[in-house]
Amino acid sequence: MDTAYAPQPRGSHVPVGLRAPFSGRTWREFLYLFLSLPIASVMFSYAIAVISLGAGLLITFLGIPVLAGGLAGCRALGVLERGRARALLGLEVAEPEPVRAAKPGLMGWIGAVLKSGVSWRHLLYSFFHFPWALFSFVFSTTFWAVGWSLLAYPLWRWTFPTYLGVPGIQMWGDVDGNRFYLDTPVEIGSISAVGLLLVLAGPWLIHGLTQVDRVMVRGLLGPSSLAGRVSELESDRGVVVDTAAADLRRIERDLHDGAQARLVSLAMDLGLAKEKLAEDPDAAVRMVDEAHGEVKIALQELRDLARGIHPAILTDRGLGPALSALAARCTVPVAVTVDLDSRPAAAIEGIAYFTVSELLQNVSKHSRATHATVDVWHSTDRIMLQVTDNGRGGASTATGGGLAGLAERLGSVDGLLVVESPNGGPTSISAELPWRSQ
């Protein structure tokens, strides 16, 4: 965390503008600009040499490996630049995707380097950073040095009469020998005040210059937006796979511990009833009645299990009736409002249903609410869900909680979960999903 301009402890009343010239951030950013010129000069010269040598040798086979080696060198210099930006600017830039050769061996590596957009972006950085580094070095160094020099003018003005034989800084002069020097107390104080203004403005100017460097480092030396999106999708795919595996284990456990165990018991009871049928018909009838009750319970468990996989009412009638049926089973009175001009895609519809289902379960178990609402509507390219209750609040998406898992599942399909639940309530949980029509 950058604490350069952080709030001072209570009792300190020094304004930020007066602290800024002495802050660590200002001097680190100035050092970054100061070092940029020599480093950019080396990178620019290297890039020119690589392109010239590689292009010159393209008439022979050597040009291709030379160019690939030069691009690999640019990537190595990019590591240095990312480290310098991290140390002096506090800029965290992820490492770009490495070179992945489609075929083993040297030729496969050369082809991968030449095809890599990261390699060419590093080369572009070597070209484009040099003119900016030259400008920012000259401008920041001149501005900063002039500001501090003028501010300290009362301290070193004595050098002019002592060593130069003039009373101070000469502002102008003509061929007739007329000269104007800054040597009176008012003039000295005025020029020192100008220096103070430059010194106070310096940190903001330096920070503005480094913003351009931040954009260049992040845009040309970091991973591409496409690579970032691929990484995000890979992570989301992992969440989807884990969720699907957990659902399969839940279904297997429910079948094994519930309906399957009950059906096994039912089969045993019917077997005993069959044996008793001839010896004790009354006992057999009682056992058949008990088995009939077990059948009803098993059927109900199977219905509940099927509803947990994908309720039939959702497939047949859509999200509105399905949510109304869901609300009717909630232990808290729930008002449902669904405003959709058409049905979303089946996958989105299912995610929306189970999102509301999980949120209503939380309302029933944890909220201590007396009333809840469910609102669903279509907004541009998103389907919006909102579940509110007047309970005790305190819900959060902290790691390990049920809402954290729900937020991950929504994120895997480009969804979003927002929780507003202060202690004491009320609670409002909003979810967004991408809209795709059937």
N, C-alpha and C positions, 0 to 999 in steps of 0.2 A: 504493500500500500504506500502511495506517495504521500508523505506528511509534510511536504514543503510548505504548503499554504494551509495546513490543517488548523482548526481553531486552537488558540492558545489556552493554557490553564486559566481557571477563574482568577481574576486579579490582574491579568495581563491585558492592557488596553492598547497595544501597538497595532495600528491598522495594517491590513494585509499589504497595501501598497508600499508601506515603509519597510516591511519585513522582506518583501520579495527580492530586492537586490542582494540580500545576504543569505537567501535560502539555498539549501542544497540542490533543489531541483533546478534553479536558475543556472547554477554553475555546472551542473552535470549536462544540462542541455547546451550550454555554451561550449563545454568541452567537446560535446558531440559534433557541433558545427565546426569547431576548430580542427578536429581530427578528420573531418569529412574530406577536406581538400587533398591532403596527401594520400589518403586511402583511395579516394575516387580517381586521383591521377594514376595510381598504380592499376586500378581496375580498368580504366579507360584505355591506358596504353596496352594492357594485356589483351583487351577485347580487339583493339585495332590490329595487334600483331596476330591474333588467332584468325581473324577474318581474312587478313591479307595473305598470311601464309597458307591457310586452308584453301582460299580461292585460287591462289597462284599454283598450288599443287594439284588442283582438280583435274588438270590435263593428264595427270598420272594417277595411279591408284592410291598414292600416299595422301592425297588431299582429304579423302574421306576420314581415315583414322586420325589425321592431324586435327581436323575440325571437331571430331567427336571428343578427342582428348582435350581440346581447348574448351569445349562446352562443359566437360566434367570439371575442369579447373574453375570455370565460372561458378559452378555449383558449390565448389569448395570455398570460394571467396564469399559466396552468399551465406555460408555458415558463419563466417567471421562477422558479416554485417548484421545478421540476426542476433548474434551474441552481443555485439556492440549496442544495438538498439535495446536489447533486454537490460543491459547493465546501466546504460546512461539515460535512456528514455523511459524505462519501465514498460516497454512494449513487448508483450508476449505474443510471438508469432509461431504457430505450429510448424513443424518440419514438413516440407512438401513431400508428396509421395515419392518413394525411391524409384530408381531405374529398375524395371522388371523386364528382363530379356525373354523374348518368346522362345528362343532357342539357346541352348548352352553354347559356350565358347565365345571367343573374341568377336566374331562377326555378329553374333546375336546381341552382344553388349553394345557394339557400335551402332547397330540399327536401332536399339532401344533408346540410346542417348539422343540420336538424331531425330527420332520421332517424338521425344518427350517435349511437351510444351513447357514444362518447368525449366528445362535447359535453355530454351530460347528466351524465356522471360528473364532468366538470370543474365543472359547476354544483353538484353535490352536495358536492364538496370545498370549494367556497366557503362553503357552509352549515355543514357539519359541522366544518370545521377551526377556525372561530372560537371556539366554546365550549371546545374542547380547548386552543387557543392561549392563551386567557384563563387557564384553570386552570394550565397548565404555566408560563406567564410568572409569575403571582403566586407559585405554590408554589416554583419554582426560584429566583426572585430573592430571595424572603424567606428561604428556607432557606440559600442561599449567603451572603447578606449578613449574616444573624444569626451564622452559623458563623464567618466571618472577623472580624466585630466582636467576638464573645466571645473568640476566640483572641487578638486584639490588645488586649484590655481593659487589661492592665497598661501599655500604651503610651499610652493616651488617658484613663485614669481621672483624671489631674490636671485635666482640664477641668471636672469636677464641682465640686470645692471652689473652683477659681479663678473660674469664671464663673457657677455655679449656686448656690453657697453650701451644697452638700450633699457628704458625704464619698464618695459613689459611687452606683452604681445602686441604686434603691429596690426591694426585692423585695415589701414589703407595708407597710401603715400602717393606723391606725384613727383614729376621731374624737377619741380622747383624746390624740392626738399621739405615739403610739408608732410608731416607724419602725424598719425593718430595712434596713440598707445593706450592700452588698458592699464593705467597706473594709479588712478585715484581710488579711494576707498569705495566710492559709489560704483565705479566701473568694475572694480574687482568683485564686489558683492553681486553685481548684476550678472557678470559672466559665470560666477559660481552658482547663482540661482538657475541659470540656463543649464549648467552641468547637472544640477540636481534633478531638473525635469527630465533630462535625457537618461540619467541613471534610473529614475523611477519608471520610465517608459521602457527601458531596456528589457526587463524580464518578460513583459508581455510580447514585445517584438520577437525576442528569441524564441519564446514558446510558439508564436505563430509560424516562424520559419521551420521549426521542427515538426509542425503538423504536416507539412508537405513531405518531409522525410518519412513520417509515420505512414502516410498514404502509399508512398512508393515502396517501402519495405513490405508492408502488408499486401499490397496488390501484386508486386512482381516477385518477391522472394518467398511468399507464403504459399500454402496450398490453394489451388484454384477453387472457385465456388462449386464447380462440378464435382471435384474430388471431395469437398466437404459434404456435398449432398449425398454422394455415394457412401461415404463413411456413416452419415446419419441414417441412411436407408439400411445399411448393414446392421447397425445397432438396433433399429426398429424391427428388422427381420428377426433378430435374436429375441426381442421381447415377444413378438408374435409367436415364435416357435415355443418359447418357454410357457406362454399363456396357454397355447393349444395343448402342450404336454400336461400342464396342470389340470386343464379341463378333462382330458382323457383319464387321468388318474382319479379325478373326482367322480366321473361317471362310472369307472370300474369299481371304485370303492362303494359307491351308492348301490350299484347292482349287486355286488358281493355281499354287503352287509344288510341290505334291505330286501329288495324284491326276491333275489335269488335264495337267500336264507329262508324267507317266508314261504316260497314255493316248495323248497325241500321239505320243510315242516308240514306243508299241506299234503304233499305226496305220502309222507309217513302216516299222517292222520287218516287219509283215505285208505291206505293199506290196512291199518288197524280196523277201520270201520268195515272193510270188506270181510275181514276175518271174524268180526263180531256179528255180522249180519245174520248168520244162521243160528248162533248160540244165544245172542242177546240183541234182538232187533231194536229195543228201546235205546240201548246204549249206542248202537250203530247210528240211529237217527240223530242222537245228540252229537255224536262225533261228526256226522255229515253237516249238521247245522253250524258247528264250530268251524268246519272246513270252509263252509260257504262264507262265513264272516272273514276268514283269512283271505279268501279269494278277493273279496271286496277291498280289503286293506291293501293287498298286493297290487290290485288294479289302480288304486289311488296313488300308491307310491310310483308306479310306472308312469301314470299321468303327470305327476309332479316332476319326475325325472325327464320326461319328454318336454315338459314346459321349460325346464332348465336348459335343455339343448336348443330348442327353437319352438316356441309356442305355436300351436296351430292357428289360433286366432290372429296372430301377427301375420302369418302367411295369407290367410283367407280374407281378412278385413282391414288390415293395415295398422299403422302406429296408433291412431286415435283410440279405436276400440280396445286394442291390446293394452294401452296404458290405463284406460279406464278400468279394465278388468284387474290390472295390477294394483291400482289404487284401492279397489274394493276389498282386496285381501290385506291391505295395510292396517295395522292396529290403530293408526292415527287417521282421523278424517282428512281426506286429500281432495282438493279441487283440481281437476285436470282441464287444461285448455290447449288444444292442438290446432294450429292455423297453418296448414300446408296446402298449397294449390295442386300438388301432385305427390305421388308416392316417391320417396327416394329409392336408390338402389337397395336391393335386398341386404347386402352386407352392411351398408350404412344404417339401414333401418334396424337390423339386428343389434348393432353396436349401441344405437340410441336407446333401444328397449332395455338392454341389459345394464346400460349406464344408469337409467332412471330406476331400474329394479334394485341395483346395489345402493343407490342413494336413499331410496325409500326404506330399504332394510336398515340402513344406519339411522334413519329417522325413528323407526320403530324401536330399535334396540338401545340407542344411546342418547337421543335428543331430549327426552321427557317433554316433547311438544304436545300441544293440544290441537294443532291445526297445521296443515302443510299445503303447498300448492306446487303444481307441475305445469310449466308453460313450455310449449314447443312451437317454433316458428321458423320460417324460411327467410333468410336475409342474403340477397345477392347469390354468392356461391358457397354459402355456409348454412348448415342447419343448426339452430340454436336451441339449447335445452337449459332450463333454469328450474331448480328445485329449491324451495324456501320453506322454512319452518320457524315457529316462534318458541323454539326450545332454548336450552341453556347455553348453546354455542360451544366454542372451543374446538371445533373441527379444524384440521390442518392436513397438509400434504406432506408432513414430516416423514422421513424415511422409516420404513417398517410398518406404517399404518396402511389401512385399507385404501384410503384415498390416494396414497402414493402409488400403489399398484394400478389403480384406476387411471391416474394421470399418465402413467407409462403406457398403458394400453391405448389410451386416446392419442398419445403422441406418436404411436406406431402407425397411425393412419392420418397423420398431419392434423390431429385434433388438439384441443387445448382445454384444460380444466382450471377454473379460477374459483378460489374459495374465499368468501368473506364471512367470518364467523367469530366475532369478538366474544370474549367471556361474558356470559349473561345473555347472549343472543341478541337479535335473531341471527339465523344462519341463511346465507344465500350462496348456492353453488351453481355456477354457470359452466356449461360445456359447449364447445364448438366442434363441429365435424364438417368435413368437406361435403358439399352437395353434389350428388351424382344421381341423375334420374334413372328410372328403370327403362 
